[in-house]
Amino acid sequence: VKAAEEEFHLQVSDEFTPTCTLVLNVSGERAETNLTPRYWAQQVTSCVQFRKCMATIEQLKPKMLLEVGPSDVLCKLAQKCITAPNDTGVVPLCIPTMKGNQ
């Protein structure tokens, strides 16, 4: 796993500064700083902290969730977790960027 993480790190050379709110699967927390190549390498090999992500998302009260990844599995799970409107009266729309067969 470490070898794959190192190889990925070598391929991703730039930092990424989010321009929208991101919830990170590695920590389940909101991204507060630039995302380094080391973070992205770690993200590829780490466990998804889904419960923590959902708790953070509930606090943020978004209107929309965008799953950035190779499938729509987390979007489907999120839709099952968030079934009632938040205190702003909104049930977030969940949109995957890709589906498993694409």
C-alpha positions in Angstrom: 0.0 0.0 0.0 2.8 2.4 0.9 4.4 1.8 -2.5 1.1 2.7 -4.3 0.8 5.8 -2.1 4.3 6.9 -3.0 3.8 6.3 -6.7 0.5 8.3 -6.6 2.3 11.1 -4.7 4.9 11.4 -7.4 2.2 11.7 -10.1 0.3 14.5 -8.3 2.7 17.4 -8.1 0.6 20.5 -7.3 -1.3 21.6 -4.2 -5.0 22.1 -4.7 -6.9 25.0 -3.1 -10.6 24.3 -2.7 -12.9 27.0 -4.0 -16.0 25.3 -2.5 -16.6 23.4 0.8 -15.0 20.0 0.7 -15.5 17.3 3.3 -12.5 15.0 3.4 -13.0 11.2 3.4 -9.7 10.7 5.3 -10.6 12.7 8.3 -14.4 13.3 7.9 -13.7 17.0 8.4 -14.1 20.1 6.3 -11.0 21.0 4.2 -9.5 24.1 5.8 -6.2 24.3 4.0 -4.6 23.5 0.7 -4.7 19.9 -0.2 -1.2 18.6 -0.9 -0.1 15.7 -3.1 0.6 13.8 0.1 -3.0 14.2 1.1 -4.3 12.9 -2.2 -1.9 9.9 -2.0 -3.2 9.2 1.5 -6.8 9.5 0.3 -6.3 6.8 -2.3 -5.2 4.2 0.3 -7.1 5.2 3.5 -10.4 4.1 4.8 -13.4 6.4 4.2 -14.6 8.0 7.4 -18.2 8.0 6.3 -19.9 8.5 9.6 -17.6 11.5 10.4 -18.3 12.9 6.9 -22.0 12.7 7.4 -21.8 14.4 10.8 -19.8 17.3 9.3 -22.2 17.5 6.3 -25.2 17.7 8.7 -23.5 20.7 10.5 -22.8 22.5 7.2 -26.5 22.2 6.1 -25.7 22.1 2.3 -28.2 22.3 -0.5 -26.2 19.9 -2.6 -23.7 17.1 -2.2 -21.3 16.3 -5.1 -19.4 13.0 -4.9 -16.0 13.3 -6.6 -14.9 9.8 -7.3 -15.1 6.7 -9.5 -18.5 5.6 -8.4 -21.8 6.8 -6.9 -21.8 4.5 -3.9 -21.2 7.2 -1.3 -24.0 9.4 -2.8 -26.4 6.5 -2.5 -25.4 6.0 1.1 -25.7 9.7 1.9 -29.2 9.8 0.4 -30.2 7.0 2.8 -28.7 8.9 5.8 -30.2 12.3 5.0 -33.9 11.8 4.4 -35.4 14.6 6.4 -35.0 18.3 5.7 -32.4 20.2 7.9 -33.5 23.2 9.9 -33.3 25.3 6.7 -36.0 23.1 5.2 -33.7 21.5 2.6 -32.9 17.8 1.9 -29.6 18.1 0.0 -29.5 16.9 -3.6 -26.8 14.3 -4.1 -25.0 14.2 -7.4 -22.2 11.7 -8.3 -19.6 12.8 -10.8 -19.3 9.3 -12.1 -21.1 6.0 -11.9 -19.4 2.6 -11.4 -19.6 1.6 -15.1 -18.2 4.8 -16.6 
